[in-house]
Amino acid sequence: MLEKAIIAMALLRILSGSIEIFAAFLMLKFNEIEKALIINSSLAFVGPLILIITTTIGLAGMAEKVSFGKFFWIFLGVSLIIYGIKK
């Protein structure tokens, strides 16, 4: 039987991928560079948000298996990824 955290993480990734595919279809439909850039820029919000949520769900599912010190390093790593994306 699948764990609830795994199901939630997978569903979020499916949602994220569906949003990406829908955005690609919108770009093709509008066929304008300006609108395509707006759509693409909007996706910059979705990606990091999904990353944070799925990581949080995964960490919550592992809470009893991971020490506090490891949580710190995982949080730091995710923070650096987000910082790198934004800068």
N, C-alpha and C positions, 0 to 999 in steps of 0.2 A: 504494500500500500504506500502511496506517495505521501510525503509529509506536506502539511499545509503551507509551510514556508516555501517549499519548492514549487508548489502549484501557484502560489501568489507571485513568486518571482518570474516564473515562466509566463504567466498571463500578462504581467506588466511588460515583459519583453515582446510578447506578441502584439500588445497594444502599441508599443513604441514602433515596432516594425510596420504595423498597419498605418500609423500616422505618417511615417516616412514614405510609404508607397502612395498614400492618398495625396501627399504633398507633391510627389513627382507627377501624378496625373493632373493636379491643378496647374502645375507649371506648363505641362503640355497643352492643357486646355486654353489657358490665357495666352500663351505664345508671345509674351512680352518680357523683355529682360528685367524691367523695373519690378513687375509683379513677381517674377521668379525670384528675384533677390529678396523681396519682402517675405515670400513664403519660406525661402531658405533661411533667412534670419530668424524667423519664428521657430524653426526647428532647433535653433541654438538654445532655446529655453527648455525644450522637451528632453533632449539628450541628458544633460546633467541632472535634471529632476528625476528622471527614471533611474539613473545611476545611483543617486542618493537613496531613493526609496527602496530599490532592490537590495542595495547593500545593507540598509537598515533592517529590512526583513530578514536577510540572511544572518546578520549578526544577532538579531533577536532570537532566531532559531538556534543559534550556536551558543547562546549566552552562558549556559551551564558548562560548556566544553572549553571555553576560551578564557584565559586569565585576563585580569584588568590591564596588565602591561601590554598584552597582545592587542587588546581593544584600542589602546592608545596608538600603537603603531599602525593599525588598520585605519583608524580615524585620520591620523596624520597623512597616510598615503592617499586616501580619498580626497582630503583637503588639498593636497599638492596637485592632484590630477585636475581638480576643479580650478585651482589657481592657474595652472598652466593653460587650461582651455580659455579662461577669461582674459589672460594677458597677452 
